[in-house]
Amino acid sequence: MPTRREFLKDTALMAAGGIVLGDGAFTAGGRGAGPLKSKVVSVAATDILKDGAYNPEAVHRAFAAGLTEMTGQTTFQNAWSSLVSPEDVVGIKINCIGAPKISSSLASINETIAGLKSTGVKDNNIIVWDRTDREVGRTGLQINKGATGVRAFGSSTVSEAILPWVEGYDRDVYVAFDDGTLKKYRELIQRDFTKEGSHREIFNSVAWLWMLIQQGNEKAKKYGAEMRRLYTDYSDREGIKKIAEEVAGMFDDVTIEDEDKSFFSNIVTKDITKLVNIAVLKHNEDSGVTWATKNIALGVTTNKVRFHIDYCAKAIPEILAKPCLKDKMVLHIGEAAKISVVSVAGAQITYDNRIFFSRDPVAMDKIGLDILEAKRKAHNLEPIRDISTHVAACAAKGLGTDDLARIDLRELKA
């Protein structure tokens, strides 16, 4: 999900208990005794970065070591063959928000493509994607929607963040929440919630107003400039409170079709059979940590500004529990050599020398949160653990584990 500033930019505008996961997600917890554990493998390389960019040679070594360790296979090709088959159509979900400063690296993307091809997956059955064509292009990838070669493109050609549906999304697959809808707002305003509601609650209660502005509603358009200003100046509690109170009753004659729905990308519902996730470790003011789970959940759905009312704790697990994601995710690759430690992606970058591999996105997020907290502390930035509530929510939903006692972290060097 974009930060507020990136959201404004969006709307103003190939390189070569129980955990619901696939086979191989766990390793035995010690001599055959005790509970099974989720395996997370980190691979460190002193030369992982060269001139600020991921070094393809080091990335290859990290992938070879990490994937064989994670899968228990003896060769790189066998490791990939344990995850996908030649008949699969494989989607590689990347993160482009901070490009070109920080995004899923071309080195990891190319290494993933090479691994998939080594198993017999056809070039054109590999889709590298993110939200929009424009974002994918910012990474240096060439957009390819043709019948030959590795495909690379966005779910849509337009921004989906504040609209229920746009071209490229599946009208038959969605999650539905009342949060941020005009319907919910009407209930809240009757309770005079602006007097006691938190700034976050008030701001997200009028997400529907953003929607009407984007849809061209004449009465709503007058608030466009001020809403944009307030999205940037999030500290202006009185400004958003004023609008929330002023629009009370103004749109009583309006019905917004599908306002409670967030639809899923056709790529995950119709096109692919397996999903590989290449996530970038970052801070986000609306979720605390963003890595494996958020890169997928908020990268494949529409109408999602409203998810931030509770730091995405409700939305992310509900999205990831959908079969079109849960049943297709086979690998999470977590880049952590370049880490964005403040919410505006790429504005403040710190460095590490590791890439992570796991079948369990929640376990990887738990490890990532600890890394991000330490990096932020080193930069005298405030803790974010208390707002990174979606990680525990995903664990509670049975999507993985956030219990360090149930995570088998294997640290390698390449």
Buried (B, 14 or more C-beta within 10 A) or exposed (E): BBBBBBBBEBBEEBBEEEBBBBEBBBBEBEEEEEEBBBBBBBBBBEEBBEEEEBBBEBBBBBBBBBBBBBBEBEEBBBBBBBBBEEEBBBBBBBBBBBBEBBBBBBBBBBBBBBBBBBBBBBBBBBBBBBBBBBBBBBBBBEBBEEEEEBBBBBBBEBBBBBBBBBEBBBEEBBBEBEBBBBEBBBEBBEEEBBEEBEBBBBBBBBBBBBBBBBBEBEBBEEBBEBBBEBBEEBEBBEBBBBBBEEBBEEBEEEEBEBBBBBBBBBBBBEBBBBBBBBBBBBBBBBBBBBBBBBBBBBBBBBBBBBBBBBBBBBBBBBBBBBEBBBEBBBBBBBBBBBBBBBBBBBBBBBEBBBBBBBBBBBBBBBBBBEBBBEBBEEEEBEEBEEBBBBBBBBBEBBBBBBBEEBBBBBEBEB
